[in-house]
Amino acid sequence: MRRRGSATGRATGATPSPAEAASSPARTIGRIALGAILIFAGISHLTFAREEFQAQVPGWFPLDEDLVVVGSGLVEITLGGSLLLARGRRRIQVGWIVAAFFVIIFPGNIAQYLERTDGFGLDTDAKRLARLPGQVGLVLLALWSTGAWRAWREGRRRD
């Protein structure tokens, strides 16, 4: 039942659900930007930057470089589209999945630093090292912009 003065049916002043909180203008902009970045990165894996991405695959990784690049490109396109399209509780789930993806690929970024692999303008140790905290920022953006972090915190408060 909806109450007067509330577009969501809640009494005015009530705390929004995590899914509703994730739709604030700032979070929406962050989520759309992250989705667009992932789609662009995925397309670049499959097309114009494919060889450069192949060079980024660590030598110790047990799969063919091209298979890794094509697979990760398809995953990035899927995750980017999911960030743009998911609603409600699905958006929160997508946030956790995108964050996990950024964590999973982090060892490749560390390998690029340790193995001194040049690519995408990262041609010095300082630049490669400076990139690493950016990966943490992507994890945090995925969790914040989808409301996943807020949903987790609110779930903990109820427990």
C-alpha positions in Angstrom: 0.0 0.0 0.0 1.3 3.4 -0.9 1.3 6.3 1.5 0.8 9.8 0.4 3.9 11.9 -0.2 6.0 8.9 -1.1 6.7 7.7 -4.6 7.9 4.4 -3.2 5.0 3.7 -1.0 7.1 4.2 2.2 6.5 6.7 4.8 8.4 9.9 4.1 11.9 9.8 5.8 12.2 6.0 5.7 15.6 4.6 4.8 15.7 3.5 1.2 16.4 -0.1 0.3 20.0 -0.9 -0.9 18.6 -1.2 -4.5 16.9 2.2 -4.3 20.0 3.8 -2.7 22.1 2.4 -5.6 20.1 4.5 -8.0 21.2 7.9 -6.7 22.5 10.2 -9.4 26.1 9.9 -8.4 25.9 6.1 -8.2 24.1 5.9 -11.5 26.8 8.0 -13.2 29.5 5.8 -11.7 27.8 2.6 -12.7 27.1 3.7 -16.2 30.7 5.0 -16.6 32.1 1.7 -15.3 29.8 -0.3 -17.6 30.9 1.8 -20.6 34.5 1.4 -19.7 34.2 -2.4 -19.4 32.3 -2.6 -22.8 35.0 -0.5 -24.5 37.8 -2.6 -22.9 36.1 -5.8 -23.9 35.7 -4.6 -27.5 39.3 -3.5 -27.6 40.3 -7.0 -26.4 38.6 -8.4 -29.5 39.7 -5.9 -32.0 42.3 -3.1 -32.2 44.2 -3.8 -29.0 44.2 -7.6 -29.2 47.9 -8.1 -29.7 48.8 -5.6 -26.9 46.5 -7.4 -24.5 48.1 -10.8 -25.5 51.5 -9.4 -24.4 50.0 -8.6 -21.0 49.1 -12.2 -20.3 51.7 -13.5 -17.8 54.1 -16.2 -19.2 53.3 -18.5 -16.2 49.5 -18.5 -17.0 48.7 -22.0 -18.3 46.3 -21.0 -21.1 46.9 -19.7 -24.7 47.3 -15.9 -24.6 44.7 -15.3 -27.4 42.2 -17.5 -25.6 42.7 -15.5 -22.4 42.3 -12.2 -24.2 39.2 -13.2 -26.2 37.6 -14.8 -23.1 38.3 -11.8 -20.9 37.0 -9.5 -23.6 33.7 -11.3 -23.8 33.5 -11.3 -20.0 34.1 -7.6 -19.9 31.4 -6.9 -22.5 29.0 -9.0 -20.6 29.8 -7.4 -17.2 29.6 -3.9 -18.7 26.2 -4.6 -20.2 25.0 -6.1 -17.0 26.0 -3.0 -15.1 24.0 -0.9 -17.5 20.9 -3.2 -17.6 20.6 -4.8 -14.2 17.9 -3.6 -11.8 17.0 -4.1 -8.1 18.7 -7.0 -6.4 20.3 -8.2 -9.6 22.3 -4.9 -9.7 23.7 -5.7 -6.3 24.7 -9.2 -7.5 26.3 -7.8 -10.6 28.3 -5.4 -8.4 29.8 -8.3 -6.4 30.6 -10.2 -9.6 32.3 -7.2 -11.2 34.3 -6.6 -8.1 35.3 -10.2 -8.0 36.4 -10.0 -11.7 38.7 -7.1 -10.9 40.2 -9.1 -8.0 40.7 -12.1 -10.2 42.6 -10.2 -12.9 44.7 -8.3 -10.3 47.6 -10.9 -10.4 48.0 -10.1 -14.1 48.6 -6.5 -13.2 51.1 -7.4 -10.5 52.8 -9.7 -13.0 53.0 -6.8 -15.5 54.8 -4.8 -12.8 57.1 -7.6 -11.6 58.0 -8.8 -15.1 58.4 -5.2 -16.4 56.0 -5.7 -19.3 55.4 -2.6 -21.3 51.9 -1.9 -22.6 49.3 0.8 -22.9 51.7 3.5 -22.0 52.9 1.7 -18.9 56.5 1.7 -19.9 58.2 2.4 -16.5 58.2 0.6 -13.2 56.7 3.8 -11.6 53.8 3.8 -14.1 53.2 0.1 -13.7 53.2 0.4 -9.9 50.9 3.4 -9.9 48.4 1.4 -11.8 47.9 -1.2 -9.0 46.0 1.1 -6.6 43.7 1.9 -9.5 42.5 -1.7 -9.5 41.4 -1.3 -5.9 39.5 1.8 -7.0 37.7 -0.2 -9.6 36.6 -2.8 -7.0 35.3 -0.1 -4.8 33.5 1.7 -7.6 31.8 -1.6 -8.6 30.6 -2.2 -5.0 29.6 1.4 -4.4 27.9 2.2 -7.7 25.6 -0.9 -7.5 24.7 -0.6 -3.9 26.4 -3.9 -3.1 28.6 -2.6 -0.3 25.6 -0.8 1.3 23.5 -3.9 1.1 26.2 -6.0 2.7 26.6 -3.4 5.5 22.8 -3.3 6.1 22.6 -7.1 6.1 25.3 -7.2 8.8 23.5 -4.7 11.0 20.4 -6.9 10.9 22.4 -10.0 12.0 
